Amino acid sequence: MDLKKISKEELDNYDDYLTVGDLKEFLYKHSLPNSSKVVIQRVEDVYYDKHQWGVYLKEDEHTFKDDNSNIVESSLAQYHPAFCCVKYDEDDVLFINLHY
């Protein structure tokens, strides 16, 4: 699978996606306790394969290097911008959606 990559500049220019400010406002408005669990919406691979969603790549402690100390790109952590937070009345769980 050849994933579209999102650069830092592209990420900074994303509109209508969740920001730290949005998250703080949401948490304040809904009074979620500090013990609340956070869950992230799962999306199907078709969004990346067919609809060309991009990923923001980061090196982390699980990133592999080859024998020449070059990073193996497929081992980089893959992130996608979050779209919004969701609160369901019956839950004290913070839900984060990846799309509308």
BABABA-464769 format. One record per residue (C-alpha): residue in one letter; x, y, z. Coordinates in steps of 0.5 Angstrom, whole numbers, plus 500, padded with zeros to 3 digits. Each point is the difference from the previous one (the first is absolute). Layout:
REM BABABA-464769
AXYZ...
//
This chain:
REM BABABA-464769
M500500500D503507498L497505505K500507498K504504505I498506504S506505501K500505506E498506496E494496497L498498507D500507502N496502494Y494495502D494504501D494497504Y504495504L501500508T505504503V502500508G496506501D493497497L502494505K501504506E493504498F497493499L503497507Y497506504K493500497H499493501S504499507L503494498P504497506N507499500S499493500S496500494K503495494V501503494V498495493I502502493Q495498494R503495496V499501493E501495494D506499496V496502494Y501508502Y507499499D500496494K495502496H498507503Q507502500W500502508G507502502V504498506Y505504504L506496501K504500507E506496502D500497507E502495504H497494496T504503493F504495497K507502496D503496495D507497500N503507497S496504506N495502495I493501503V495495497E494504498S495495501S502499508L498508501A494501504Q494503496Y496505502H493503497P498507503A494499504F493504498C496501506C498497507V494497502K496499507Y494495500D496501506E500494504D508499499D506504504V504498494L504505496F498498492I505503495N497499493L505500494H495502495Y493503500
//
